[in-house]
């Protein structure tokens, strides 16, 4: 039994399928009320033990944005060097939209998380899972509002923490670029550029036990 109409249910699935990790943005400003709605959507995310470990830093300083860009560029080059024969292919990819996007947020884990035991005693990484859920909520809300969002994970977390004056024990998880776009990618960008293909779901769902022949994650 559901209180939602068939049309509403279909819309949820459409938005999930249409979500894209964007790298190309317009610089048009975003309305403050819109940003408030997006952050409220993130704050409605599920969290283990209701710990709500997410923190969001809005980066408005151009100088800070450029310092963050330098960290991303440094890690981009390190990643390229670790990719071996795919190095040049990787370097041709656009991996960030920091220069163009209207807004930059850093999603982070708060300090003092060790005090939250509920749901984390054997799996302390569930704080990170909770932040990821908040980010996904923000992403889906942005998509339905016609706002592009890109998740950047190429940076040294300790260096970014220092740049933003974050306390010891906190941990930056993602640089989030938000802004209007000319068009959303029809398919994931990395799929369009032949970096990887979406896996067949049937190969990722098991029954009762892991398959005897294994199912390792494919390397880049």
Order of alpha helices (4+ residues) and beta strands (2+ residues): alpha-alpha-beta-alpha-alpha-beta-alpha-beta-alpha-beta-alpha
